Amino acid sequence: MHTFTFCPKCGTPLQEAVIENRDRQQCPACSWIHYRNPLPVTIAFARNQDDELLVIRRAHPPAENEWALPGGFLETGETPEEGCLRELLEETSLKGRVEGLIGAYHRENEMYGSLLVIAYKIIVHTPEIRINHEVHEAGFYHPDALPDIRIPLHNQIISDAASLVSPGSLR
C-alpha cells in the first residue's frame, strides 16, 4: 500500500486525523483524505473432471513453501473473475471457467496490509500442469488426500466451498 507523506493534490504535508471514527491522513490545506483501502486478491478453488482439488506449494513469501490454493492480486482493468482465471493460468498453465463465488473475506497481512480476498469455484478444462516461478510444485488431489494446508484462510475457503454442496463431494 502506498503511504503518503504529502497531499497528492496540493503538496502540503498530511496530518493524522480522526475522520468518520477512523484514523486517517488528511491535508490541512485542501481537506483531501487518504482512505486506506484493502488490496483485492482472488483465490481459485479449482477442480478437475475427477473432482480433485488443485493445490500449489508457494515459492515466495508470504507463506513460502506452504501448500495453498492458487491466487494473487487483481490487476487494474480486470474483473475479479478474470483475475482469478489469469492467476490460475499464470501459476499452473491451467485454463478453466468460473462456476461460482465461494465468498469474500478480509484479512490483514504483514507484507501487504489489508486484503479483500475473493474466492471462486473453478472447473479446470486443461489437464497438464506447468508451473511458473511463483510455485515449487502443484497437483490435483482427492479431498481425502490433500497435502497439509496450514494457511487458515485457505482452509476456510475449502470448508466454505464444501458447505455449498452435498456432503462428501467438492462439487
Rosetta constraint file for C-alpha pairs under 8 A:
AtomPair CA 1 CA 36 HARMONIC 8.00 0.50
AtomPair CA 1 CA 39 HARMONIC 7.75 0.50
AtomPair CA 1 CA 112 HARMONIC 6.60 0.50
AtomPair CA 1 CA 113 HARMONIC 7.05 0.50
AtomPair CA 4 CA 8 HARMONIC 7.90 0.50
AtomPair CA 4 CA 14 HARMONIC 7.61 0.50
AtomPair CA 4 CA 34 HARMONIC 7.87 0.50
AtomPair CA 5 CA 13 HARMONIC 5.98 0.50
AtomPair CA 5 CA 14 HARMONIC 5.81 0.50
AtomPair CA 6 CA 11 HARMONIC 5.24 0.50
AtomPair CA 6 CA 12 HARMONIC 5.37 0.50
AtomPair CA 6 CA 13 HARMONIC 4.27 0.50
AtomPair CA 6 CA 14 HARMONIC 5.24 0.50
AtomPair CA 6 CA 27 HARMONIC 7.89 0.50
AtomPair CA 7 CA 11 HARMONIC 4.67 0.50
AtomPair CA 7 CA 12 HARMONIC 5.28 0.50
AtomPair CA 7 CA 13 HARMONIC 6.15 0.50
AtomPair CA 7 CA 14 HARMONIC 5.92 0.50
AtomPair CA 7 CA 26 HARMONIC 7.88 0.50
AtomPair CA 7 CA 27 HARMONIC 5.94 0.50
AtomPair CA 7 CA 32 HARMONIC 7.09 0.50
AtomPair CA 9 CA 32 HARMONIC 7.52 0.50
AtomPair CA 10 CA 29 HARMONIC 7.85 0.50
AtomPair CA 10 CA 30 HARMONIC 7.21 0.50
AtomPair CA 12 CA 27 HARMONIC 6.49 0.50
AtomPair CA 12 CA 28 HARMONIC 7.53 0.50
AtomPair CA 12 CA 29 HARMONIC 6.69 0.50
AtomPair CA 13 CA 27 HARMONIC 6.80 0.50
AtomPair CA 14 CA 25 HARMONIC 5.94 0.50
AtomPair CA 14 CA 26 HARMONIC 5.41 0.50
AtomPair CA 14 CA 27 HARMONIC 4.76 0.50
AtomPair CA 14 CA 28 HARMONIC 6.89 0.50
AtomPair CA 15 CA 25 HARMONIC 5.44 0.50
AtomPair CA 15 CA 26 HARMONIC 5.41 0.50
AtomPair CA 15 CA 27 HARMONIC 6.25 0.50
AtomPair CA 15 CA 28 HARMONIC 6.95 0.50
AtomPair CA 16 CA 23 HARMONIC 6.83 0.50
AtomPair CA 16 CA 24 HARMONIC 5.79 0.50
AtomPair CA 16 CA 25 HARMONIC 4.58 0.50
AtomPair CA 16 CA 26 HARMONIC 6.29 0.50
AtomPair CA 17 CA 23 HARMONIC 5.79 0.50
AtomPair CA 17 CA 24 HARMONIC 5.43 0.50
AtomPair CA 17 CA 25 HARMONIC 5.88 0.50
AtomPair CA 17 CA 26 HARMONIC 6.38 0.50
AtomPair CA 18 CA 22 HARMONIC 5.23 0.50
AtomPair CA 18 CA 23 HARMONIC 4.63 0.50
AtomPair CA 18 CA 24 HARMONIC 6.02 0.50
AtomPair CA 19 CA 23 HARMONIC 6.46 0.50
AtomPair CA 19 CA 24 HARMONIC 6.40 0.50
AtomPair CA 24 CA 33 HARMONIC 7.08 0.50
AtomPair CA 24 CA 34 HARMONIC 6.30 0.50
AtomPair CA 24 CA 35 HARMONIC 6.64 0.50
AtomPair CA 24 CA 36 HARMONIC 7.61 0.50
AtomPair CA 25 CA 33 HARMONIC 5.93 0.50
AtomPair CA 25 CA 34 HARMONIC 5.29 0.50
AtomPair CA 25 CA 35 HARMONIC 7.68 0.50
AtomPair CA 26 CA 31 HARMONIC 5.99 0.50
AtomPair CA 26 CA 32 HARMONIC 5.62 0.50
AtomPair CA 26 CA 33 HARMONIC 4.46 0.50
AtomPair CA 26 CA 34 HARMONIC 6.19 0.50
AtomPair CA 27 CA 31 HARMONIC 4.79 0.50
AtomPair CA 27 CA 32 HARMONIC 5.16 0.50
AtomPair CA 27 CA 33 HARMONIC 6.55 0.50
AtomPair CA 28 CA 32 HARMONIC 7.99 0.50
AtomPair CA 37 CA 114 HARMONIC 7.20 0.50
AtomPair CA 38 CA 113 HARMONIC 7.38 0.50
AtomPair CA 38 CA 114 HARMONIC 4.55 0.50
AtomPair CA 38 CA 115 HARMONIC 4.68 0.50
AtomPair CA 38 CA 116 HARMONIC 5.69 0.50
AtomPair CA 39 CA 73 HARMONIC 7.40 0.50
AtomPair CA 39 CA 112 HARMONIC 7.88 0.50
AtomPair CA 39 CA 113 HARMONIC 7.98 0.50
AtomPair CA 39 CA 114 HARMONIC 6.35 0.50
AtomPair CA 39 CA 115 HARMONIC 4.76 0.50
AtomPair CA 39 CA 116 HARMONIC 5.91 0.50
AtomPair CA 40 CA 73 HARMONIC 5.92 0.50
AtomPair CA 40 CA 74 HARMONIC 5.60 0.50
AtomPair CA 40 CA 115 HARMONIC 5.93 0.50
AtomPair CA 40 CA 116 HARMONIC 4.81 0.50
AtomPair CA 40 CA 117 HARMONIC 6.03 0.50
AtomPair CA 40 CA 118 HARMONIC 7.52 0.50
AtomPair CA 41 CA 71 HARMONIC 7.18 0.50
AtomPair CA 41 CA 72 HARMONIC 5.34 0.50
AtomPair CA 41 CA 73 HARMONIC 4.30 0.50
AtomPair CA 41 CA 74 HARMONIC 5.47 0.50
AtomPair CA 41 CA 115 HARMONIC 6.71 0.50
AtomPair CA 41 CA 116 HARMONIC 5.97 0.50
AtomPair CA 41 CA 117 HARMONIC 4.65 0.50
AtomPair CA 41 CA 118 HARMONIC 6.14 0.50
AtomPair CA 42 CA 71 HARMONIC 5.38 0.50
AtomPair CA 42 CA 72 HARMONIC 5.59 0.50
AtomPair CA 42 CA 73 HARMONIC 6.30 0.50
AtomPair CA 42 CA 74 HARMONIC 6.54 0.50
AtomPair CA 42 CA 80 HARMONIC 6.51 0.50
AtomPair CA 42 CA 81 HARMONIC 7.97 0.50
AtomPair CA 42 CA 83 HARMONIC 6.68 0.50
AtomPair CA 42 CA 84 HARMONIC 5.19 0.50
AtomPair CA 42 CA 117 HARMONIC 5.59 0.50
AtomPair CA 42 CA 118 HARMONIC 4.76 0.50
AtomPair CA 42 CA 119 HARMONIC 5.67 0.50
AtomPair CA 42 CA 120 HARMONIC 7.62 0.50
AtomPair CA 43 CA 69 HARMONIC 6.50 0.50
AtomPair CA 43 CA 70 HARMONIC 5.88 0.50
AtomPair CA 43 CA 71 HARMONIC 4.21 0.50
AtomPair CA 43 CA 72 HARMONIC 6.68 0.50
AtomPair CA 43 CA 84 HARMONIC 6.18 0.50
AtomPair CA 43 CA 117 HARMONIC 7.04 0.50
AtomPair CA 43 CA 118 HARMONIC 6.18 0.50
AtomPair CA 43 CA 119 HARMONIC 4.60 0.50
AtomPair CA 43 CA 120 HARMONIC 6.39 0.50
AtomPair CA 44 CA 69 HARMONIC 6.19 0.50
AtomPair CA 44 CA 70 HARMONIC 5.54 0.50
AtomPair CA 44 CA 71 HARMONIC 5.85 0.50
AtomPair CA 44 CA 84 HARMONIC 6.10 0.50
AtomPair CA 44 CA 85 HARMONIC 7.68 0.50
AtomPair CA 44 CA 88 HARMONIC 6.89 0.50
AtomPair CA 44 CA 119 HARMONIC 5.97 0.50
AtomPair CA 44 CA 120 HARMONIC 5.37 0.50
AtomPair CA 44 CA 121 HARMONIC 6.25 0.50
AtomPair CA 44 CA 122 HARMONIC 6.25 0.50
AtomPair CA 45 CA 53 HARMONIC 7.10 0.50
AtomPair CA 45 CA 54 HARMONIC 7.23 0.50
AtomPair CA 45 CA 69 HARMONIC 6.42 0.50
AtomPair CA 45 CA 70 HARMONIC 7.65 0.50
AtomPair CA 45 CA 119 HARMONIC 6.98 0.50
AtomPair CA 45 CA 120 HARMONIC 5.92 0.50
AtomPair CA 45 CA 121 HARMONIC 4.82 0.50
AtomPair CA 45 CA 122 HARMONIC 5.83 0.50
AtomPair CA 45 CA 157 HARMONIC 7.75 0.50
AtomPair CA 45 CA 158 HARMONIC 7.27 0.50
AtomPair CA 45 CA 161 HARMONIC 7.83 0.50
AtomPair CA 46 CA 53 HARMONIC 5.82 0.50
AtomPair CA 46 CA 54 HARMONIC 5.48 0.50
AtomPair CA 46 CA 121 HARMONIC 5.97 0.50
AtomPair CA 46 CA 122 HARMONIC 4.44 0.50
AtomPair CA 46 CA 123 HARMONIC 5.75 0.50
AtomPair CA 46 CA 124 HARMONIC 6.32 0.50
AtomPair CA 47 CA 51 HARMONIC 5.53 0.50
AtomPair CA 47 CA 52 HARMONIC 5.31 0.50
AtomPair CA 47 CA 53 HARMONIC 4.61 0.50
AtomPair CA 47 CA 54 HARMONIC 6.04 0.50
AtomPair CA 47 CA 121 HARMONIC 7.81 0.50
AtomPair CA 47 CA 122 HARMONIC 6.27 0.50
AtomPair CA 47 CA 123 HARMONIC 5.25 0.50
AtomPair CA 47 CA 124 HARMONIC 5.90 0.50
AtomPair CA 47 CA 140 HARMONIC 7.60 0.50
AtomPair CA 47 CA 170 HARMONIC 7.98 0.50
AtomPair CA 48 CA 52 HARMONIC 5.60 0.50
AtomPair CA 48 CA 53 HARMONIC 6.88 0.50
AtomPair CA 48 CA 54 HARMONIC 7.77 0.50
AtomPair CA 48 CA 123 HARMONIC 6.04 0.50
AtomPair CA 48 CA 124 HARMONIC 5.13 0.50
AtomPair CA 48 CA 125 HARMONIC 7.23 0.50
AtomPair CA 48 CA 127 HARMONIC 7.68 0.50
AtomPair CA 48 CA 140 HARMONIC 7.48 0.50
AtomPair CA 49 CA 123 HARMONIC 7.66 0.50
AtomPair CA 49 CA 124 HARMONIC 7.44 0.50
AtomPair CA 51 CA 142 HARMONIC 7.21 0.50
AtomPair CA 51 CA 169 HARMONIC 7.62 0.50
AtomPair CA 51 CA 170 HARMONIC 6.36 0.50
AtomPair CA 51 CA 171 HARMONIC 7.03 0.50
AtomPair CA 52 CA 140 HARMONIC 5.36 0.50
AtomPair CA 52 CA 141 HARMONIC 4.96 0.50
AtomPair CA 52 CA 142 HARMONIC 4.65 0.50
AtomPair CA 52 CA 143 HARMONIC 6.46 0.50
AtomPair CA 52 CA 170 HARMONIC 7.85 0.50
AtomPair CA 53 CA 140 HARMONIC 5.11 0.50
AtomPair CA 53 CA 141 HARMONIC 5.25 0.50
AtomPair CA 53 CA 142 HARMONIC 6.42 0.50
AtomPair CA 53 CA 143 HARMONIC 6.69 0.50
AtomPair CA 53 CA 170 HARMONIC 7.97 0.50
AtomPair CA 54 CA 69 HARMONIC 6.92 0.50
AtomPair CA 54 CA 70 HARMONIC 7.84 0.50
AtomPair CA 54 CA 138 HARMONIC 7.07 0.50
AtomPair CA 54 CA 139 HARMONIC 5.54 0.50
AtomPair CA 54 CA 140 HARMONIC 4.32 0.50
AtomPair CA 54 CA 141 HARMONIC 6.43 0.50
AtomPair CA 55 CA 67 HARMONIC 6.47 0.50
AtomPair CA 55 CA 68 HARMONIC 5.54 0.50
AtomPair CA 55 CA 69 HARMONIC 5.00 0.50
AtomPair CA 55 CA 70 HARMONIC 6.66 0.50
AtomPair CA 55 CA 138 HARMONIC 5.71 0.50
AtomPair CA 55 CA 139 HARMONIC 5.81 0.50
AtomPair CA 55 CA 140 HARMONIC 6.43 0.50
AtomPair CA 55 CA 141 HARMONIC 7.49 0.50
AtomPair CA 56 CA 67 HARMONIC 5.48 0.50
AtomPair CA 56 CA 68 HARMONIC 5.35 0.50
AtomPair CA 56 CA 69 HARMONIC 6.08 0.50
AtomPair CA 56 CA 70 HARMONIC 6.25 0.50
AtomPair CA 56 CA 135 HARMONIC 6.43 0.50
AtomPair CA 56 CA 136 HARMONIC 7.42 0.50
AtomPair CA 56 CA 137 HARMONIC 5.74 0.50
AtomPair CA 56 CA 138 HARMONIC 4.16 0.50
AtomPair CA 56 CA 139 HARMONIC 6.63 0.50
AtomPair CA 57 CA 64 HARMONIC 7.80 0.50
AtomPair CA 57 CA 65 HARMONIC 5.54 0.50
AtomPair CA 57 CA 66 HARMONIC 5.31 0.50
AtomPair CA 57 CA 67 HARMONIC 4.25 0.50
AtomPair CA 57 CA 68 HARMONIC 6.10 0.50
AtomPair CA 57 CA 135 HARMONIC 5.74 0.50
AtomPair CA 57 CA 136 HARMONIC 5.41 0.50
AtomPair CA 57 CA 137 HARMONIC 5.32 0.50
AtomPair CA 57 CA 138 HARMONIC 6.24 0.50
AtomPair CA 58 CA 63 HARMONIC 6.87 0.50
AtomPair CA 58 CA 64 HARMONIC 5.18 0.50
AtomPair CA 58 CA 65 HARMONIC 4.94 0.50
AtomPair CA 58 CA 66 HARMONIC 5.59 0.50
AtomPair CA 58 CA 67 HARMONIC 6.37 0.50
AtomPair CA 58 CA 68 HARMONIC 6.95 0.50
AtomPair CA 58 CA 134 HARMONIC 6.23 0.50
AtomPair CA 58 CA 135 HARMONIC 4.77 0.50
AtomPair CA 58 CA 136 HARMONIC 5.95 0.50
AtomPair CA 58 CA 137 HARMONIC 7.69 0.50
AtomPair CA 59 CA 64 HARMONIC 5.33 0.50
AtomPair CA 59 CA 65 HARMONIC 5.69 0.50
AtomPair CA 59 CA 133 HARMONIC 7.03 0.50
AtomPair CA 59 CA 134 HARMONIC 5.03 0.50
AtomPair CA 59 CA 135 HARMONIC 4.72 0.50
AtomPair CA 59 CA 136 HARMONIC 5.23 0.50
AtomPair CA 60 CA 64 HARMONIC 4.68 0.50
AtomPair CA 60 CA 65 HARMONIC 7.34 0.50
AtomPair CA 60 CA 134 HARMONIC 6.19 0.50
AtomPair CA 60 CA 135 HARMONIC 7.73 0.50
AtomPair CA 62 CA 111 HARMONIC 7.05 0.50
AtomPair CA 63 CA 151 HARMONIC 7.70 0.50
AtomPair CA 65 CA 136 HARMONIC 7.43 0.50
AtomPair CA 66 CA 149 HARMONIC 6.96 0.50
AtomPair CA 66 CA 150 HARMONIC 7.03 0.50
AtomPair CA 66 CA 151 HARMONIC 7.64 0.50
AtomPair CA 67 CA 147 HARMONIC 6.82 0.50
AtomPair CA 67 CA 148 HARMONIC 6.65 0.50
AtomPair CA 67 CA 149 HARMONIC 5.06 0.50
AtomPair CA 67 CA 150 HARMONIC 7.14 0.50
AtomPair CA 67 CA 151 HARMONIC 7.84 0.50
AtomPair CA 68 CA 149 HARMONIC 6.01 0.50
AtomPair CA 68 CA 150 HARMONIC 7.95 0.50
AtomPair CA 68 CA 151 HARMONIC 6.94 0.50
AtomPair CA 68 CA 154 HARMONIC 6.46 0.50
AtomPair CA 69 CA 154 HARMONIC 6.44 0.50
AtomPair CA 70 CA 87 HARMONIC 7.09 0.50
AtomPair CA 70 CA 88 HARMONIC 6.11 0.50
AtomPair CA 70 CA 91 HARMONIC 7.16 0.50
AtomPair CA 71 CA 84 HARMONIC 6.36 0.50
AtomPair CA 71 CA 87 HARMONIC 5.43 0.50
AtomPair CA 71 CA 88 HARMONIC 6.50 0.50
AtomPair CA 72 CA 83 HARMONIC 7.95 0.50
AtomPair CA 72 CA 84 HARMONIC 7.49 0.50
AtomPair CA 72 CA 87 HARMONIC 6.03 0.50
AtomPair CA 73 CA 83 HARMONIC 7.47 0.50
AtomPair CA 74 CA 78 HARMONIC 7.04 0.50
AtomPair CA 74 CA 79 HARMONIC 7.77 0.50
AtomPair CA 74 CA 80 HARMONIC 6.48 0.50
AtomPair CA 74 CA 83 HARMONIC 5.22 0.50
AtomPair CA 74 CA 84 HARMONIC 7.63 0.50
AtomPair CA 75 CA 83 HARMONIC 6.78 0.50
AtomPair CA 78 CA 82 HARMONIC 5.80 0.50
AtomPair CA 78 CA 83 HARMONIC 6.06 0.50
AtomPair CA 79 CA 83 HARMONIC 6.16 0.50
AtomPair CA 80 CA 84 HARMONIC 6.10 0.50
AtomPair CA 80 CA 118 HARMONIC 7.34 0.50
AtomPair CA 81 CA 85 HARMONIC 6.34 0.50
AtomPair CA 81 CA 98 HARMONIC 6.79 0.50
AtomPair CA 81 CA 120 HARMONIC 7.62 0.50
AtomPair CA 82 CA 86 HARMONIC 6.02 0.50
AtomPair CA 83 CA 87 HARMONIC 6.07 0.50
AtomPair CA 84 CA 88 HARMONIC 6.27 0.50
AtomPair CA 84 CA 120 HARMONIC 7.52 0.50
AtomPair CA 85 CA 89 HARMONIC 6.16 0.50
AtomPair CA 85 CA 95 HARMONIC 7.05 0.50
AtomPair CA 85 CA 96 HARMONIC 6.89 0.50
AtomPair CA 85 CA 97 HARMONIC 7.36 0.50
AtomPair CA 85 CA 98 HARMONIC 7.71 0.50
AtomPair CA 86 CA 90 HARMONIC 6.02 0.50
AtomPair CA 87 CA 91 HARMONIC 6.03 0.50
AtomPair CA 88 CA 92 HARMONIC 5.89 0.50
AtomPair CA 88 CA 93 HARMONIC 6.92 0.50
AtomPair CA 88 CA 94 HARMONIC 6.18 0.50
AtomPair CA 88 CA 95 HARMONIC 7.17 0.50
AtomPair CA 89 CA 93 HARMONIC 4.28 0.50
AtomPair CA 89 CA 94 HARMONIC 4.86 0.50
AtomPair CA 89 CA 95 HARMONIC 5.83 0.50
AtomPair CA 90 CA 131 HARMONIC 7.86 0.50
AtomPair CA 90 CA 132 HARMONIC 6.77 0.50
AtomPair CA 91 CA 130 HARMONIC 7.78 0.50
AtomPair CA 91 CA 131 HARMONIC 5.41 0.50
AtomPair CA 91 CA 132 HARMONIC 5.20 0.50
AtomPair CA 91 CA 133 HARMONIC 7.72 0.50
AtomPair CA 91 CA 134 HARMONIC 6.44 0.50
AtomPair CA 91 CA 135 HARMONIC 6.57 0.50
AtomPair CA 92 CA 129 HARMONIC 5.29 0.50
AtomPair CA 92 CA 130 HARMONIC 5.05 0.50
AtomPair CA 92 CA 131 HARMONIC 4.44 0.50
AtomPair CA 92 CA 132 HARMONIC 6.60 0.50
AtomPair CA 92 CA 138 HARMONIC 7.41 0.50
AtomPair CA 93 CA 128 HARMONIC 7.59 0.50
AtomPair CA 93 CA 129 HARMONIC 5.90 0.50
AtomPair CA 93 CA 130 HARMONIC 5.38 0.50
AtomPair CA 93 CA 131 HARMONIC 6.68 0.50
AtomPair CA 94 CA 124 HARMONIC 6.70 0.50
AtomPair CA 94 CA 125 HARMONIC 7.35 0.50
AtomPair CA 94 CA 126 HARMONIC 5.58 0.50
AtomPair CA 94 CA 127 HARMONIC 7.18 0.50
AtomPair CA 94 CA 128 HARMONIC 7.00 0.50
AtomPair CA 94 CA 129 HARMONIC 6.23 0.50
AtomPair CA 94 CA 130 HARMONIC 7.82 0.50
AtomPair CA 95 CA 124 HARMONIC 5.79 0.50
AtomPair CA 95 CA 125 HARMONIC 5.69 0.50
AtomPair CA 95 CA 126 HARMONIC 5.66 0.50
AtomPair CA 96 CA 122 HARMONIC 6.22 0.50
AtomPair CA 96 CA 123 HARMONIC 5.29 0.50
AtomPair CA 96 CA 124 HARMONIC 4.03 0.50
AtomPair CA 96 CA 125 HARMONIC 4.95 0.50
AtomPair CA 96 CA 126 HARMONIC 7.16 0.50
AtomPair CA 97 CA 122 HARMONIC 5.53 0.50
AtomPair CA 97 CA 123 HARMONIC 5.46 0.50
AtomPair CA 97 CA 124 HARMONIC 6.66 0.50
AtomPair CA 97 CA 125 HARMONIC 7.67 0.50
AtomPair CA 98 CA 120 HARMONIC 6.58 0.50
AtomPair CA 98 CA 121 HARMONIC 5.99 0.50
AtomPair CA 98 CA 122 HARMONIC 4.62 0.50
AtomPair CA 98 CA 123 HARMONIC 6.57 0.50
AtomPair CA 99 CA 120 HARMONIC 7.28 0.50
AtomPair CA 99 CA 121 HARMONIC 5.30 0.50
AtomPair CA 99 CA 122 HARMONIC 5.39 0.50
AtomPair CA 99 CA 123 HARMONIC 6.48 0.50
AtomPair CA 100 CA 120 HARMONIC 5.71 0.50
AtomPair CA 100 CA 121 HARMONIC 5.28 0.50
AtomPair CA 100 CA 122 HARMONIC 7.39 0.50
AtomPair CA 101 CA 118 HARMONIC 7.82 0.50
AtomPair CA 101 CA 119 HARMONIC 6.23 0.50
AtomPair CA 101 CA 120 HARMONIC 4.52 0.50
AtomPair CA 101 CA 121 HARMONIC 6.20 0.50
AtomPair CA 102 CA 118 HARMONIC 7.77 0.50
AtomPair CA 102 CA 119 HARMONIC 5.36 0.50
AtomPair CA 102 CA 120 HARMONIC 5.21 0.50
AtomPair CA 102 CA 121 HARMONIC 6.36 0.50
AtomPair CA 102 CA 157 HARMONIC 7.15 0.50
AtomPair CA 102 CA 160 HARMONIC 6.69 0.50
AtomPair CA 102 CA 161 HARMONIC 5.76 0.50
AtomPair CA 102 CA 164 HARMONIC 7.85 0.50
AtomPair CA 103 CA 118 HARMONIC 6.00 0.50
AtomPair CA 103 CA 119 HARMONIC 5.51 0.50
AtomPair CA 103 CA 120 HARMONIC 7.29 0.50
AtomPair CA 103 CA 157 HARMONIC 7.68 0.50
AtomPair CA 103 CA 160 HARMONIC 7.82 0.50
AtomPair CA 104 CA 116 HARMONIC 6.91 0.50
AtomPair CA 104 CA 117 HARMONIC 5.55 0.50
AtomPair CA 104 CA 118 HARMONIC 4.45 0.50
AtomPair CA 104 CA 119 HARMONIC 6.33 0.50
AtomPair CA 105 CA 116 HARMONIC 5.82 0.50
AtomPair CA 105 CA 117 HARMONIC 4.98 0.50
AtomPair CA 105 CA 118 HARMONIC 6.44 0.50
AtomPair CA 106 CA 114 HARMONIC 7.28 0.50
AtomPair CA 106 CA 115 HARMONIC 5.72 0.50
AtomPair CA 106 CA 116 HARMONIC 4.79 0.50
AtomPair CA 106 CA 117 HARMONIC 6.08 0.50
AtomPair CA 107 CA 114 HARMONIC 6.03 0.50
AtomPair CA 107 CA 115 HARMONIC 5.24 0.50
AtomPair CA 107 CA 116 HARMONIC 6.68 0.50
AtomPair CA 107 CA 117 HARMONIC 7.42 0.50
AtomPair CA 108 CA 112 HARMONIC 7.81 0.50
AtomPair CA 108 CA 113 HARMONIC 5.31 0.50
AtomPair CA 108 CA 114 HARMONIC 4.58 0.50
AtomPair CA 108 CA 115 HARMONIC 6.03 0.50
AtomPair CA 109 CA 113 HARMONIC 4.74 0.50
AtomPair CA 109 CA 114 HARMONIC 6.24 0.50
AtomPair CA 109 CA 115 HARMONIC 7.10 0.50
AtomPair CA 119 CA 157 HARMONIC 7.08 0.50
AtomPair CA 121 CA 161 HARMONIC 7.45 0.50
AtomPair CA 129 CA 138 HARMONIC 7.33 0.50
AtomPair CA 129 CA 139 HARMONIC 7.40 0.50
AtomPair CA 131 CA 135 HARMONIC 6.00 0.50
AtomPair CA 131 CA 136 HARMONIC 7.52 0.50
AtomPair CA 131 CA 137 HARMONIC 6.85 0.50
AtomPair CA 131 CA 138 HARMONIC 7.08 0.50
AtomPair CA 141 CA 145 HARMONIC 6.05 0.50
AtomPair CA 141 CA 146 HARMONIC 5.50 0.50
AtomPair CA 142 CA 146 HARMONIC 6.39 0.50
AtomPair CA 143 CA 170 HARMONIC 7.43 0.50
AtomPair CA 149 CA 154 HARMONIC 7.36 0.50
AtomPair CA 149 CA 155 HARMONIC 6.78 0.50
AtomPair CA 150 CA 154 HARMONIC 7.91 0.50
AtomPair CA 150 CA 155 HARMONIC 7.37 0.50
AtomPair CA 151 CA 155 HARMONIC 6.46 0.50
AtomPair CA 152 CA 156 HARMONIC 6.20 0.50
AtomPair CA 153 CA 157 HARMONIC 6.18 0.50
AtomPair CA 154 CA 158 HARMONIC 6.24 0.50
AtomPair CA 155 CA 159 HARMONIC 6.14 0.50
AtomPair CA 156 CA 160 HARMONIC 5.95 0.50
AtomPair CA 157 CA 161 HARMONIC 5.97 0.50
AtomPair CA 158 CA 162 HARMONIC 6.22 0.50
AtomPair CA 159 CA 163 HARMONIC 6.24 0.50
AtomPair CA 160 CA 164 HARMONIC 6.51 0.50
AtomPair CA 161 CA 165 HARMONIC 7.19 0.50
AtomPair CA 161 CA 170 HARMONIC 7.14 0.50
AtomPair CA 162 CA 166 HARMONIC 7.43 0.50
AtomPair CA 162 CA 167 HARMONIC 7.16 0.50
AtomPair CA 162 CA 169 HARMONIC 7.05 0.50
AtomPair CA 162 CA 170 HARMONIC 5.51 0.50
AtomPair CA 162 CA 171 HARMONIC 7.45 0.50
AtomPair CA 163 CA 167 HARMONIC 7.47 0.50
AtomPair CA 165 CA 169 HARMONIC 6.99 0.50
AtomPair CA 165 CA 170 HARMONIC 6.90 0.50
AtomPair CA 165 CA 171 HARMONIC 5.85 0.50
AtomPair CA 166 CA 170 HARMONIC 7.95 0.50
AtomPair CA 166 CA 171 HARMONIC 7.38 0.50
